[in-house]
Amino acid sequence: MAKYSFQEYDSKSMVRVSGKHLPISLKTTSEVMKFIKGRKVNQAITLLEQVRDAKIAVPFLKYKRDVPHRKGKMSIGRYPKKVSEHTIMLLNLIKANAKDKGLDEETLSIIHAAAQQGPNLWHYGRQRRRLRKVCSIELVAQKTKEKTKK
């Protein structure tokens, strides 16, 4: 069983998934995790598909050095395609886990999205002191109650 940094896990109403040693950048992954946290799972998937197709930029709030401005209300952003593809894969796994548990996929919202530094892995072949970019992603989703309009 994998270790998770999220401690208040309830197996009846929550679903979790983790991706270990993914070949993606930690800095861009942490910005994408900030972008999708608090959203519904289906909404996050559609937004990340638009990011992958370079239609919507992810706002960069912390790691923004030498990052250009974008159109619209956002000031600084990028289109992290590789991170989006890996995150979409993990979000689809969350939906599959929810289906196995008998939870409704439409009411799942992401309550925890974290990116951690992976181990130091060297590139294959003759060593020229180059490390690979390796990152681990952890996602936790919880079913939410629908708000009724008065």
Buried (B, 14 or more C-beta within 10 A) or exposed (E): EEEBEBEEEEEEEBBBBBBEEBEBBBBBBBBBBBBBBEBBBBEBBEBBBBBBEEEBBBBBEEBBEEBEEBEEEEEBBBBBEBBBBBBBEBBEBBBEBBEEEEBEBEBBBBBBBBBBEBEEEEEEEEEEEEEEBBBBBBBBBBBEEEEEEE
